[in-house]
Amino acid sequence: MTKKTEDGSSRRDFLKLGASAAPVAAAAAMLSGTKAEAAEPDLTSTKMQDTAHTRAYLESARF
């Protein structure tokens, strides 16, 4: 049950690395502080667009 590969790494080592790297990546994304601005609406399109109005709605719908 304790077989290791020849280079010394195992699945358990990989999972430990993944578990510690995910919070670091999330913290780095939050600390960057950059926010994209909403685009001007394209009145010829029928699809949902990224505007200040839709961002405000989606922000208020979070819980």
ZAFI-254698 format. One record per atom (N, C-alpha, C): residue number from 1; atom name; x, y, z. Coordinates in pm, 1 decimal. Layout:
! ZAFI-254698
[NUM, 'CA', [X, Y, Z]] ...
***
This chain:
! ZAFI-254698
[1, 'N', [79.9, -119.9, 0.0]] [1, 'CA', [0.0, 0.0, 0.0]] [1, 'C', [84.3, 126.4, 0.0]] [2, 'N', [209.4, 116.7, 32.2]] [2, 'CA', [291.8, 237.2, 39.1]] [2, 'C', [388.7, 243.6, -78.3]] [3, 'N', [341.9, 208.5, -196.5]] [3, 'CA', [426.9, 216.8, -313.7]] [3, 'C', [442.7, 362.9, -355.3]] [4, 'N', [563.5, 400.4, -387.6]] [4, 'CA', [591.6, 534.7, -437.8]] [4, 'C', [649.4, 520.4, -577.7]] [5, 'N', [632.1, 625.0, -654.9]] [5, 'CA', [690.9, 621.2, -788.3]] [5, 'C', [841.5, 641.3, -776.5]] [6, 'N', [911.7, 621.6, -882.8]] [6, 'CA', [1057.0, 627.4, -879.8]] [6, 'C', [1110.3, 766.3, -846.7]] [7, 'N', [1038.7, 870.8, -883.8]] [7, 'CA', [1087.7, 1005.8, -856.5]] [7, 'C', [1049.8, 1054.4, -716.6]] [8, 'N', [978.5, 975.6, -639.1]] [8, 'CA', [948.1, 1009.3, -501.3]] [8, 'C', [817.2, 1082.7, -480.9]] [9, 'N', [746.0, 1114.3, -585.0]] [9, 'CA', [618.5, 1183.8, -568.2]] [9, 'C', [504.4, 1083.8, -571.8]] [10, 'N', [396.5, 1119.2, -504.0]] [10, 'CA', [282.3, 1029.3, -500.6]] [10, 'C', [155.1, 1110.7, -522.0]] [11, 'N', [45.2, 1042.0, -530.9]] [11, 'CA', [-83.2, 1111.6, -544.8]] [11, 'C', [-112.3, 1195.3, -422.5]] [12, 'N', [-75.1, 1146.2, -307.3]] [12, 'CA', [-99.5, 1220.0, -183.6]] [12, 'C', [-21.5, 1352.0, -183.4]] [13, 'N', [102.9, 1349.9, -231.2]] [13, 'CA', [181.2, 1473.0, -240.3]] [13, 'C', [115.5, 1571.5, -337.2]] [14, 'N', [63.9, 1519.3, -445.3]] [14, 'CA', [-3.8, 1604.6, -543.2]] [14, 'C', [-127.3, 1669.4, -481.8]] [15, 'N', [-205.3, 1593.6, -406.2]] [15, 'CA', [-325.0, 1648.4, -343.3]] [15, 'C', [-290.5, 1750.8, -235.8]] [16, 'N', [-182.4, 1728.1, -162.8]] [16, 'CA', [-138.7, 1827.5, -64.6]] [16, 'C', [-101.6, 1958.1, -132.7]] [17, 'N', [-32.1, 1949.9, -243.4]] [17, 'CA', [6.5, 2069.0, -317.1]] [17, 'C', [-115.9, 2141.6, -370.7]] [18, 'N', [-210.8, 2066.7, -424.7]] [18, 'CA', [-332.4, 2128.0, -477.8]] [18, 'C', [-415.4, 2194.2, -370.0]] [19, 'N', [-421.5, 2133.5, -252.9]] [19, 'CA', [-499.1, 2190.1, -142.8]] [19, 'C', [-435.9, 2317.2, -88.9]] [20, 'N', [-305.6, 2327.8, -93.9]] [20, 'CA', [-240.5, 2448.0, -42.8]] [20, 'C', [-230.1, 2556.8, -149.7]] [21, 'N', [-231.9, 2520.8, -276.1]] [21, 'CA', [-217.2, 2619.3, -382.2]] [21, 'C', [-347.7, 2692.5, -412.8]] [22, 'N', [-461.4, 2628.9, -394.0]] [22, 'CA', [-589.2, 2691.5, -426.9]] [22, 'C', [-618.4, 2814.8, -341.8]] [23, 'N', [-602.4, 2811.5, -209.5]] [23, 'CA', [-626.7, 2933.8, -131.4]] [23, 'C', [-528.5, 3046.1, -163.2]] [24, 'N', [-406.1, 3010.6, -195.8]] [24, 'CA', [-307.7, 3111.7, -231.7]] [24, 'C', [-348.4, 3181.8, -361.2]] [25, 'N', [-395.9, 3106.9, -458.4]] [25, 'CA', [-439.7, 3165.7, -585.0]] [25, 'C', [-562.7, 3253.7, -564.4]] [26, 'N', [-654.5, 3211.6, -478.6]] [26, 'CA', [-773.0, 3292.0, -451.5]] [26, 'C', [-736.3, 3421.7, -380.2]] [27, 'N', [-643.8, 3414.7, -286.7]] [27, 'CA', [-600.7, 3535.5, -215.7]] [27, 'C', [-529.2, 3631.3, -309.9]] [28, 'N', [-450.4, 3580.0, -399.4]] [28, 'CA', [-380.5, 3665.7, -494.5]] [28, 'C', [-478.4, 3735.8, -587.7]] [29, 'N', [-582.8, 3666.7, -626.9]] [29, 'CA', [-682.9, 3727.6, -714.3]] [29, 'C', [-759.6, 3837.2, -641.1]] [30, 'N', [-787.8, 3816.7, -513.0]] [30, 'CA', [-861.3, 3916.7, -436.6]] [30, 'C', [-775.3, 4039.0, -406.4]] [31, 'N', [-647.2, 4019.1, -384.5]] [31, 'CA', [-558.6, 4128.7, -349.2]] [31, 'C', [-517.6, 4212.7, -469.1]] [32, 'N', [-535.9, 4160.0, -588.9]] [32, 'CA', [-495.2, 4237.1, -706.4]] [32, 'C', [-579.7, 4362.8, -720.4]] [33, 'N', [-707.2, 4357.0, -681.7]] [33, 'CA', [-792.3, 4474.9, -676.0]] [33, 'C', [-833.1, 4533.2, -809.6]] [34, 'N', [-809.3, 4465.9, -918.1]] [34, 'CA', [-848.1, 4521.0, -1047.1]] [34, 'C', [-990.3, 4479.9, -1079.2]] [35, 'N', [-1066.9, 4575.5, -1127.4]] [35, 'CA', [-1204.1, 4546.7, -1168.7]] [35, 'C', [-1222.1, 4596.0, -1311.8]] [36, 'N', [-1286.1, 4515.5, -1389.6]] [36, 'CA', [-1312.5, 4553.6, -1527.9]] [36, 'C', [-1434.2, 4645.3, -1531.5]] [37, 'N', [-1427.8, 4742.4, -1615.6]] [37, 'CA', [-1540.0, 4834.9, -1631.5]] [37, 'C', [-1645.6, 4773.0, -1722.1]] [38, 'N', [-1769.0, 4811.2, -1697.8]] [38, 'CA', [-1878.7, 4762.6, -1781.5]] [38, 'C', [-1873.0, 4830.7, -1918.0]] [39, 'N', [-1912.1, 4758.8, -2019.3]] [39, 'CA', [-1908.6, 4810.3, -2155.7]] [39, 'C', [-2034.3, 4891.2, -2185.7]] [40, 'N', [-2024.8, 4972.1, -2288.6]] [40, 'CA', [-2142.3, 5044.4, -2336.1]] [40, 'C', [-2236.3, 4945.0, -2403.7]] [41, 'N', [-2366.5, 4958.5, -2383.8]] [41, 'CA', [-2460.0, 4862.0, -2443.0]] [41, 'C', [-2465.4, 4873.7, -2595.4]] [42, 'N', [-2472.9, 4758.1, -2660.4]] [42, 'CA', [-2489.2, 4751.1, -2805.2]] [42, 'C', [-2638.4, 4733.4, -2832.0]] [43, 'N', [-2704.6, 4835.8, -2879.5]] [43, 'CA', [-2849.3, 4832.7, -2896.3]] [43, 'C', [-2895.4, 4741.7, -3008.9]] [44, 'N', [-2805.6, 4698.1, -3095.2]] [44, 'CA', [-2845.0, 4610.2, -3205.5]] [44, 'C', [-2845.1, 4463.0, -3164.3]] [45, 'N', [-2786.5, 4431.0, -3050.4]] [45, 'CA', [-2776.7, 4292.5, -3005.3]] [45, 'C', [-2898.5, 4254.4, -2922.3]] [46, 'N', [-2937.7, 4127.3, -2932.2]] [46, 'CA', [-3050.5, 4078.2, -2853.0]] [46, 'C', [-3004.2, 3993.6, -2734.9]] [47, 'N', [-2873.1, 3977.0, -2719.8]] [47, 'CA', [-2818.2, 3896.5, -2611.5]] [47, 'C', [-2797.1, 3981.6, -2486.9]] [48, 'N', [-2786.9, 3914.5, -2371.4]] [48, 'CA', [-2757.7, 3984.5, -2247.6]] [48, 'C', [-2617.6, 4042.9, -2255.5]] [49, 'N', [-2603.7, 4168.5, -2213.4]] [49, 'CA', [-2476.5, 4237.1, -2227.0]] [49, 'C', [-2419.6, 4272.6, -2090.2]] [50, 'N', [-2290.3, 4293.7, -2087.0]] [50, 'CA', [-2220.4, 4330.3, -1964.5]] [50, 'C', [-2225.9, 4482.6, -1948.9]] [51, 'N', [-2326.0, 4529.5, -1876.8]] [51, 'CA', [-2341.5, 4672.4, -1852.1]] [51, 'C', [-2343.1, 4697.9, -1701.8]] [52, 'N', [-2341.2, 4823.3, -1663.9]] [52, 'CA', [-2345.8, 4858.4, -1522.1]] [52, 'C', [-2476.2, 4808.7, -1459.8]] [53, 'N', [-2585.5, 4813.9, -1535.2]] [53, 'CA', [-2715.3, 4769.2, -1484.2]] [53, 'C', [-2714.2, 4618.7, -1455.6]] [54, 'N', [-2663.1, 4539.8, -1549.1]] [54, 'CA', [-2661.4, 4394.8, -1527.8]] [54, 'C', [-2564.5, 4356.6, -1417.5]] [55, 'N', [-2452.5, 4428.3, -1405.5]] [55, 'CA', [-2360.0, 4399.7, -1295.6]] [55, 'C', [-2423.2, 4430.1, -1160.8]] [56, 'N', [-2497.1, 4540.5, -1151.9]] [56, 'CA', [-2563.2, 4575.3, -1027.0]] [56, 'C', [-2668.2, 4470.3, -991.1]] [57, 'N', [-2741.7, 4422.7, -1089.1]] [57, 'CA', [-2842.2, 4320.1, -1062.9]] [57, 'C', [-2777.7, 4190.2, -1015.7]] [58, 'N', [-2673.1, 4146.3, -1084.2]] [58, 'CA', [-2608.0, 4021.9, -1047.6]] [58, 'C', [-2541.7, 4033.0, -910.0]] [59, 'N', [-2488.6, 4149.9, -876.5]] [59, 'CA', [-2429.4, 4170.1, -745.1]] [59, 'C', [-2535.2, 4164.8, -635.6]] [60, 'N', [-2652.7, 4219.5, -662.8]] [60, 'CA', [-2759.2, 4218.9, -561.4]] [60, 'C', [-2822.7, 4080.9, -548.4]] [61, 'N', [-2811.7, 3996.7, -649.9]] [61, 'CA', [-2873.8, 3864.0, -645.2]] [61, 'C', [-2784.8, 3762.7, -573.0]] [62, 'N', [-2659.4, 3798.7, -542.5]] [62, 'CA', [-2571.1, 3705.9, -471.1]] [62, 'C', [-2614.6, 3691.1, -326.7]] [63, 'N', [-2589.5, 3574.5, -273.5]] [63, 'CA', [-2616.5, 3552.6, -131.0]] [63, 'C', [-2515.8, 3458.9, -73.6]] 
***
